[in-house]
Amino acid sequence: MGLSVYFDSRFKFRVHIVELSLISLVIILAITRAAMKDAPPQRAHIMGIAIGIKSSIFILYQVLTEHTQKFQKWASPKVNFILNCVDIPFWAVLMGLLFSANGQSCVGSSCAVSWILTFLAMALFILTIWATIVTFFEYRYFGAKSTRDTGYV
């Protein structure tokens, strides 16, 4: 069993949909946490909104250029790989900042929301690593894909 079993590009679209769903949840919970009166919002909660919007744009670029004929002229496996590489440290930093913020002060219902954000950032960190490895294999070994190749979706 090679790595291709675990990093099959056929699952990339599904993983992107899961990532977009989790990112939407992160943005909603970060806005909710920032609006709570229990404790003042911290830097990590505000950064969750910005990182979520940035990651949404990156993933939408990848999905649209791979699955839409109109945007295919901007498709590039190298760019997909670079965008996924850029996302990894952002989710890692958010996860670390949330762990730190929760360790310093965690009060009331805002504590639960903050821990949920922490575990969502951890899940997105892992999914982004998976997507980075898949896009590396696509860039390195398969070359450019066309929309005809994505008929499995």
Helices and strands as residue ranges (DSSP letters): G 3-5, G 9-11, H 12-35, H 43-67, G 72-74, H 77-104, H 108-137, I 138-142, G 147-150
